[in-house]
Amino acid sequence: MKEQFQARMLRVHFTEADKWQGEPLYKAMIAKCWDLGIASAVVYRGVEGFGASARIYHARSLSFSKDAPIMVSVMDEEAQIDKLIPHLEEMLAGGLIASSTVEVIRYWRPAQDYPVIG
């Protein structure tokens, strides 16, 4: 099945070293999105990037660096995103939030179409 609609997408940029209340910022953001019932939130870990500090952040060793750029991409209806933004603003000590209106095309299969395992 296919559904098409407009939504709002946020892209939140910061670094892997950023924290919120002692835990990695990206984990706190994902938890808040979950709590608010946000439709979609994904964390991306970058290889290299820079921001307002003019400092270049990079993942020297992809498995051990704690200085890599992070982007959290969040997508939902306008009203849901509006509920989330004040929480993100409180969590971010430095970084960037980019917001855009997007056309979403969602594909899914009804539950009865999924194979039964076991």
C-alpha positions as CSV (number, residue, x, y, z in Angstrom):
1,M,0.0,0.0,0.0
2,K,1.1,3.6,-0.6
3,E,0.3,6.8,1.2
4,Q,1.5,10.3,0.2
5,F,1.4,13.4,2.5
6,Q,3.3,16.5,3.5
7,A,5.4,16.4,6.7
8,R,8.1,18.4,8.4
9,M,11.7,17.2,8.7
10,L,14.3,18.3,11.1
11,R,18.0,17.7,10.8
12,V,19.9,18.3,14.0
13,H,23.7,18.6,13.7
14,F,26.1,18.3,16.7
15,T,29.0,16.1,17.7
16,E,29.3,12.7,19.3
17,A,30.9,14.3,22.3
18,D,27.8,16.3,23.1
19,K,25.9,15.1,26.2
20,W,22.5,15.7,27.8
21,Q,22.2,14.8,31.5
22,G,25.2,12.5,31.4
23,E,24.2,10.5,28.4
24,P,25.1,10.9,24.7
25,L,22.9,13.7,23.2
26,Y,21.7,11.6,20.3
27,K,20.4,8.9,22.7
28,A,18.5,11.5,24.7
29,M,17.0,13.0,21.5
30,I,15.8,9.6,20.3
31,A,14.3,8.8,23.7
32,K,12.5,12.2,23.7
33,C,11.2,11.5,20.1
34,W,9.9,8.1,21.3
35,D,8.3,9.6,24.4
36,L,6.4,12.2,22.2
37,G,5.3,9.5,19.7
38,I,7.3,11.1,16.8
39,A,6.8,9.1,13.6
40,S,10.5,8.7,12.6
41,A,13.9,9.5,14.1
42,V,17.3,8.2,12.8
43,V,20.8,8.9,14.0
44,Y,23.6,9.3,11.4
45,R,27.3,9.3,12.3
46,G,29.4,11.3,9.9
47,V,32.9,10.7,8.7
48,E,33.9,14.4,8.7
49,G,32.3,17.8,9.0
50,F,32.4,21.3,10.6
51,G,30.0,23.7,12.1
52,A,29.8,27.1,13.8
53,S,33.0,26.6,15.8
54,A,34.9,26.3,12.5
55,R,36.5,23.2,14.0
56,I,36.7,20.1,11.8
57,Y,35.1,17.1,13.4
58,H,36.0,13.7,12.1
59,A,35.9,10.0,12.9
60,R,39.6,9.0,12.9
61,S,38.8,5.4,13.6
62,L,35.2,4.8,12.9
63,S,34.8,2.5,15.9
64,F,36.6,4.5,18.6
65,S,36.4,8.2,17.8
66,K,34.2,10.3,20.1
67,D,34.6,13.4,17.9
68,A,32.5,12.4,14.9
69,P,29.8,14.7,13.6
70,I,26.2,13.4,14.3
71,M,23.0,14.2,12.6
72,V,19.6,13.2,13.9
73,S,16.9,13.3,11.3
74,V,13.3,13.6,12.6
75,M,10.1,13.5,10.5
76,D,6.5,13.8,11.5
77,E,3.4,16.1,11.0
78,E,3.9,19.8,11.8
79,A,2.1,19.6,15.1
80,Q,4.3,16.8,16.4
81,I,7.5,18.6,15.4
82,D,6.3,21.7,17.1
83,K,6.0,19.7,20.4
84,L,9.5,18.4,20.0
85,I,11.4,21.7,19.1
86,P,11.4,23.2,22.7
87,H,12.9,20.0,24.0
88,L,15.7,20.0,21.4
89,E,16.5,23.6,22.0
90,E,16.9,22.9,25.7
91,M,19.2,19.9,25.0
92,L,21.5,21.6,22.5
93,A,24.4,23.5,23.9
94,G,25.8,24.0,20.4
95,G,24.8,22.8,17.0
96,L,22.3,23.4,14.2
97,I,18.7,22.6,13.6
98,A,17.6,22.6,9.9
99,S,13.8,22.4,9.2
100,S,12.1,21.8,5.9
101,T,8.7,20.8,4.6
102,V,8.9,17.4,2.8
103,E,6.6,15.3,0.7
104,V,6.5,11.8,2.2
105,I,5.7,8.6,0.3
106,R,5.1,5.8,2.8
107,Y,4.9,2.2,1.6
108,W,3.6,-0.7,3.8
109,R,2.1,-4.1,3.7
110,P,-0.9,-5.1,5.8
111,A,0.1,-7.3,8.7
112,Q,-1.6,-10.4,7.2
113,D,0.8,-10.1,4.2
114,Y,3.9,-10.7,6.4
115,P,5.2,-14.3,6.5
116,V,4.7,-16.2,9.7
117,I,8.0,-17.4,11.3
118,G,8.1,-20.3,13.7
